[in-house]
Amino acid sequence: MKMLLTVVFALVCYGQASALTIATGSAEGTYFKIAQDIKQIAEKDGIPIEIIQTNGSFDNINLLGAGKVDLAIMQLDVLRFVAEIMLKETGINVLQETKVVLNLYLEEIHVIAKNENIRTLSQR
């Protein structure tokens, strides 16, 4: 968390006249709650944070790319998906243009089956 605050502080000092904006997701979601925690910690150090509610990761990366927010919380697979499309269609390497400020947590991955008789990977 100290790393995040250092980056946030540097961004604020580098020319941000107003609050640092973070695109999150819906108010009921995990990303919004994480942004609230970041805001609470940052504001203790005098760093104003504005939380922007969105429909999720795709909205967040679009807002970031359009320069409408300073930070965006998103799933890594969404970032990779958008990066591949942008590279193919525009030649812009999004992964070189953005920086991961803080890896919040590991995503859970689920293997699902339509056939209800399959209970393990060894079953066919």
N, C-alpha and C positions, 0 to 999 in steps of 0.2 A: 504494500500500500504506500510505503514511503516513496517508492519509485514513481508511482502514479502522481503523487502530490508534487514531486519534483518536476515532472513533466508539465503538469497543470500549471504550477507556479511559473515555470519558464515561458509557457505560452501566454499567460496573463501578462507577464512583465514585458514580453516581446512586442506588445502593441495592442493588446486587447483592452479597449476602453470600457466595454460592458461585460456582462457575465459570460463565462465560458458555457457554450451550449452542448448538451449531450442528447443525441437521438437514442431512444430506448426501446419502445414497444408500447403495448397497452398498459394502462394503470394497474391491471390485475396481474401482469406478468412478472417474471423473475428479473428481467432486464431493468424494468422500472424501479423495482425494489433495490437493485444493486446501485442504480444511479442515485437513488435517495440516500443510500449509505455514503456514496462518494461525495455527494453534496454536503451532507452533515459534517464529514471529516474536513473537506476543503474549506468550508465556511468558518470552521474554527480557526483556520489560519488566515482568514480574511480574503479567501478566494471565492468570488461569487460564481455560482453554478445555476444555469437554467436548464431544467429537464424538459425535453420535447417529446411528447407522446406520439408514437407512430403505429403503423400496422405491423412492424417487425423489421427483420434484417434487410429485406429488399428496399423498403422505404429508407432505412437508415443509411445504406450505402449510396442511394440516390441523393439524399440530402447532403451527405458529406461531399460527394462528387460535385454537386452544384454549389458548394461553398455556403450552404445555408445553416450548417452546424459545424462546430469545431471538432467534436468527437462523436463516434457512433459505436454502439454496442451491437455486435452481430455474430452470427454463427460463422465459423471458419469455412464451412462448406459453401455458404452463400458467397463469401468473399472470393473463394477459388472459382466458383461458377461464373460470377460476374467478371473476374479477371480474365478467364479464358475467352469469354465472349468479346470483351473490350479489346483484347490483344488481336483476335481474329478480325474484328470489324473495323477497328480504328488504328491498330498498331500501338495503342497506349498500354504500357505494362503497369497495371494498377498495383501490383505487388511491389513495384519499385517506387510508386508515387505515394504509397501509404505506409504507415508504421504501426505495428502492434504496440500499444502503450502498456497494456496489462492483459495477461491471459487469466481470465476470471475463474474458469473451472473446466474440467474435461467434460466433453459431451458424452452422454450415454448413447450407445448404438444398439439397436434391437434387430435381431434376425427373426423374421416372421414367416409363417407358412399359411397357405390357404387351406391345405389338407389338415383337418383336425387330428388325424392319426399320427402325424409327425410330431414327436416330442423332443427329439434330440437330432443333432447333425448326422449321427451315424444311421438314422432311419431314412429309408427312401420311399 
